[in-house]
Amino acid sequence: MKSYEHGGDIYSNEAEMDFSANINPLGLPQSVRNAAVAAVDSCIHYPDSRCGALRQSLAVKLQLKKEDVLCGNGAADLIFQLVWALKPEIGLVTAPSFLEYEQALRSFGSQVLLFDLREEEAFVLDPQKLLSFLQHKEKENIRPGLLFLCNPNNPTGLGVKSLLWQPLLDYCEEKGIIVAADQCFSEFLEDENSYSLTGFLREGRYKNLVIFQAFTKIYAMAGLRLGYCLCRNHGLLEQMEGVRQPWTVSAPAQAAGLAALGEKEFVKATRTLISGEREYLKEGLMRLGFTVWPSLANYIFFRDEKGDKREAWLYNSCLKKGVLIRSCSNYRGLDSRYYRICVKTREENQRFLKILEEITEEREEKWQRQL
């Protein structure tokens, strides 16, 4: 069986603390928990295959039309639906970024075109450079049918403001390239509206733009599986519905989603917590000698300067002490020195940094004995 490639693998690892999955540290809101439990009694019936009530509520919240919304069994489910609906001969992904984009393209047999994010440029995605890359490929008669973007990016946590995407989006619309923008972590951003592309859809722009979002992270609903995508091209959404399995979203997940949409104060409290604790963790990591990137999201990307490119030493050392972190060695362009951790509560973050301090001190002592 294929090895587990993501964070949150608490099933094959013994860990007291999981810092590998980017889930809201405040946990499942009580209203969401109550709604999911209450919906269990309705499980004798098939769930609404169209997710009508949930799509309507999402449309109201996002100031879009119900027809602009499609729900799925998490964002990953919808990513695969999009690929299988479009059947692109060529798909473009940035690297490093979320693994499912490339997996979805390869599952159909699409050629994968890579746009590398360079460490010497701090792994920042420059939309203008990506546009130049596309224009250069066009001259070589290479044009992707589908382009995946992740904003803020996973695993780096770096984001690009929405206005900077406009020239790229204009070009892709002109050339008939579908742009799939993953915004699954955007609700953690303090200034979400400055980074989100959803405003373009409200303005009636870009029929070639598909936006992915999920309840998974912000509402700590990873186990319930609920995501959605937004698009003004209703024909494309119908194509996606045509390739999906029926009843992909369970009744408890739909009920939980409806309850979650009413949790405005919960989201505000989350952003306040994440903002402070992210900085606390960053400072702690840098104090211990790690190189840290300026994440905007609820996770932090860093490099172990004394680590080995081929062995995830820090991952293994943390696991021995009951802490699960995310090795980024299976991301394109990265190796075993790179890691990602989620932001948790102050108490959990303090415990984690204390364990990390013990690990780095033990390494130093071992090296000193070998001198």
PENOR-V53972 format. One record per backbone hydrogen bond with DSSP energy under -1.0 kcal/mol. NH is the residue of the N-H (numbers start at 0). CO is the residue of the C=O. If there is no record, write none. Layout:
# PENOR-V53972
nh	co
NH	CO
NH	CO
This chain:
# PENOR-V53972
nh	co
9	7
15	321
16	321
18	323
22	20
23	216
26	23
32	28
33	29
34	30
35	31
36	32
37	33
38	34
39	36
41	38
42	39
44	41
50	47
54	50
55	51
56	52
57	53
58	54
59	55
60	56
61	57
63	58
67	64
68	65
69	228
71	226
73	71
77	73
78	74
79	75
80	76
81	77
82	78
83	79
84	80
85	81
86	82
90	110
91	145
92	112
94	114
102	98
103	99
104	100
105	101
106	102
108	104
109	104
110	88
112	90
114	92
116	94
120	117
121	118
122	117
123	120
129	125
130	126
131	127
132	128
133	129
134	130
135	131
136	132
137	133
138	134
140	137
141	136
144	89
145	89
146	177
147	91
148	179
150	181
152	157
156	152
161	193
163	160
164	161
168	164
169	165
170	166
171	167
172	168
173	169
174	170
176	171
177	144
178	207
179	146
180	209
181	148
182	211
185	182
187	184
188	185
193	190
194	191
195	191
199	196
201	197
202	198
203	200
204	199
208	205
209	178
210	229
211	180
212	227
214	225
218	214
220	215
223	220
224	220
226	71
227	212
228	69
229	210
230	67
233	231
236	232
237	233
238	234
239	235
240	236
241	237
253	249
254	250
255	251
256	252
257	253
258	254
259	255
260	256
261	258
262	259
263	261
266	262
267	263
268	264
269	265
270	266
271	267
272	268
273	269
274	270
275	271
276	272
277	273
278	274
279	275
280	276
281	277
282	278
283	279
284	280
285	281
286	282
287	283
288	285
289	284
290	302
292	300
294	292
295	156
299	340
301	338
302	290
303	336
306	303
312	310
315	311
316	312
317	313
318	314
319	315
320	317
321	318
322	317
323	16
325	339
327	337
330	327
333	330
335	308
337	334
338	301
339	325
340	299
341	18
342	297
348	344
349	345
350	346
351	347
352	348
353	349
354	350
355	351
356	352
357	353
358	354
359	355
360	356
361	357
362	358
363	359
364	360
365	361
366	362
367	363
368	364
369	365
